[in-house]
Amino acid sequence: MITIVVGTNRPGSRSAQLADDLEPVYRNLGQTVARINLIDLPASLFDPSAYAAKPPEFQPFIDKVLAASGLVVVTPEYNGGPPGVLKYFLDHLPFPASFERRPVCFVGLAAGTFGGLRAVEQLQQIFGYRDAHVFPERVFIPHAGKPTPPDIAQRLERQAKGFVEFVAALKGEGPQVRRVPTPQPAAAWVERRRNWNPFER
């Protein structure tokens, strides 16, 4: 299952409109598609007590992430970075299960010339820190709100096809992705990191 994350809670966002366009692209590639709209986040998640105990209303969002074979993050750029609500959402997902070894790809959009480049690059750092498998082909959509460049649809379709193949390869269902062996850290450090709570500080 491919889960598309709309990276803003702004009503009527262009990110949500773009996600509408992406869903049939992935379905046409034979994928089951789920959607996470941050505008639907429960108000209880924004209570400070949610850092210690997640509200039960948030569990369906967690389930969509954990069930995903791959995540597609559609993010606008606000003030040179991703929306704060997107980072807040990521911070409340289970560590490390939500992103560790989970494939993820990015689509950025912005009113400026670079089409969300800064937002996507910051998210790549975050997901890289969380040990996700980051798909290298990104799509940036500049001048959001103006007529869409004619090649955007083709670029999104090419990205989707490549990402589906990337996900399949990592699952062992397609051409194998070459993995470079990395030194394994000490077992005690691994166990400590798995049990680490980022909010206990």
C-alpha positions in Angstrom: 0.0 0.0 0.0 1.2 3.5 -0.9 0.3 6.1 1.6 0.2 9.7 0.4 0.8 12.3 3.1 -0.6 15.8 2.5 2.0 17.9 4.3 -0.2 20.9 5.4 -3.4 21.4 7.3 -4.3 24.5 5.3 -7.9 24.3 4.0 -8.2 23.9 0.3 -4.5 23.5 -0.1 -2.8 23.0 -3.4 -0.9 20.1 -1.8 -4.3 18.3 -1.3 -5.2 19.0 -4.9 -2.0 17.6 -6.0 -2.5 14.5 -3.9 -5.9 14.1 -5.7 -4.0 13.9 -8.9 -1.4 11.5 -7.6 -3.9 8.9 -6.3 -5.0 7.6 -9.8 -1.4 7.6 -11.0 -0.4 5.1 -8.3 -3.7 3.1 -8.8 -3.0 2.8 -12.5 0.3 1.2 -11.5 -1.6 -1.5 -9.5 -1.1 0.0 -6.1 -3.6 0.3 -3.2 -3.5 3.9 -2.1 -4.2 5.4 1.3 -4.3 9.1 2.2 -3.3 11.1 5.3 -4.6 14.6 5.4 -3.1 16.7 8.2 -6.2 18.8 8.2 -7.9 15.8 9.8 -5.5 15.5 12.7 -7.5 15.3 16.0 -7.4 18.5 18.2 -6.4 16.3 21.1 -3.0 15.7 19.4 -2.2 19.3 20.0 -2.6 19.1 23.7 0.9 19.1 25.4 -0.1 15.8 27.2 0.1 14.1 23.7 3.9 13.9 24.0 3.6 11.4 26.8 0.4 9.6 25.7 -0.9 9.6 22.2 -4.7 10.2 22.0 -6.6 7.2 20.7 -8.0 9.3 17.9 -4.5 9.5 16.5 -4.1 5.7 16.1 -5.7 5.5 12.6 -3.0 7.9 11.3 -0.3 5.7 12.9 -1.8 2.6 11.3 -1.7 4.1 7.8 2.0 4.8 8.2 2.9 1.5 9.6 0.9 -0.4 7.0 2.5 1.5 4.1 4.9 -0.2 1.8 6.0 3.3 0.7 5.2 6.9 1.7 4.7 9.7 -0.7 5.1 13.1 1.0 3.6 16.1 -0.7 4.8 19.3 0.9 4.5 23.0 0.3 7.3 25.3 1.4 6.4 27.8 4.2 9.1 30.4 5.1 11.9 28.3 3.7 10.9 25.0 5.1 8.2 22.4 5.5 5.0 23.3 7.4 5.3 23.1 11.2 2.3 20.8 11.4 4.1 18.3 9.2 7.1 18.2 11.5 4.8 18.0 14.5 3.0 15.0 12.9 6.3 13.2 12.2 7.4 13.8 15.8 4.4 12.0 17.2 4.8 8.8 15.1 6.3 5.7 16.8 10.1 5.5 16.9 11.7 3.7 15.1 9.0 1.7 13.4 7.4 4.4 11.4 10.3 5.2 9.1 13.1 2.7 9.7 13.8 1.0 6.3 10.5 2.4 4.9 10.7 3.8 1.4 9.7 7.4 1.0 9.6 9.9 -1.9 8.9 13.6 -2.0 7.0 16.1 -4.1 7.5 19.7 -3.3 5.5 22.8 -4.4 5.8 26.5 -3.7 5.0 29.9 -5.1 8.7 30.5 -5.8 11.0 29.4 -8.6 12.5 26.4 -6.8 9.2 24.6 -6.1 9.6 23.5 -2.5 13.3 22.5 -2.8 14.2 23.7 0.7 11.3 22.0 2.3 12.0 18.7 0.6 15.8 18.8 1.4 15.0 19.4 5.1 12.6 16.5 5.1 15.2 14.3 3.5 17.5 15.1 6.4 14.8 14.2 8.9 13.8 10.9 7.1 17.5 10.1 6.6 18.1 10.5 10.3 15.1 8.1 10.9 16.8 5.5 8.6 14.2 5.6 5.9 15.0 4.6 2.3 14.8 7.9 0.5 13.9 7.6 -3.2 16.3 10.0 -5.0 14.0 11.2 -7.8 12.2 14.3 -6.4 9.6 16.4 -8.2 9.4 20.2 -7.6 6.5 22.3 -8.8 7.3 26.0 -9.0 4.9 28.9 -9.1 2.1 27.0 -7.4 -1.3 28.6 -8.2 -0.3 29.5 -11.7 -0.8 27.2 -14.8 1.1 24.0 -14.2 4.1 23.4 -16.4 3.1 21.0 -19.2 5.8 18.4 -18.2 4.8 18.1 -14.6 2.3 15.3 -15.2 4.9 13.2 -17.0 7.5 13.9 -14.3 5.0 12.7 -11.6 4.2 9.6 -13.6 7.9 8.8 -14.1 8.6 9.4 -10.4 5.6 7.1 -9.4 6.7 4.3 -11.7 10.3 4.5 -10.4 9.1 4.6 -6.8 6.9 1.6 -7.2 9.9 -0.3 -8.7 12.1 1.0 -5.8 9.6 -0.3 -3.2 9.4 -3.7 -5.0 13.1 -4.0 -5.2 13.6 -3.3 -1.5 11.0 -6.0 -0.7 12.8 -8.4 -2.9 10.0 -8.5 -5.5 11.9 -6.8 -8.4 15.4 -6.0 -9.6 17.6 -5.9 -6.6 18.8 -2.6 -5.2 22.5 -2.8 -4.5 23.2 -2.2 -0.8 26.5 -1.0 0.4 27.4 -2.8 3.6 27.8 -0.5 6.6 29.6 -1.3 9.9 27.2 -2.4 12.6 27.2 -0.4 15.8 27.6 -2.0 19.1 24.5 -4.0 20.2 24.1 -1.9 23.4 24.0 1.3 21.3 21.3 -0.2 19.0 19.2 -1.3 21.9 19.5 2.2 23.5 18.5 3.9 20.3 15.5 1.7 19.8 14.2 2.5 23.3 15.0 6.2 23.1 12.2 8.7 23.6 12.9 11.9 21.8 10.7 13.9 24.2 12.6 13.0 27.3 14.8 15.9 27.3 
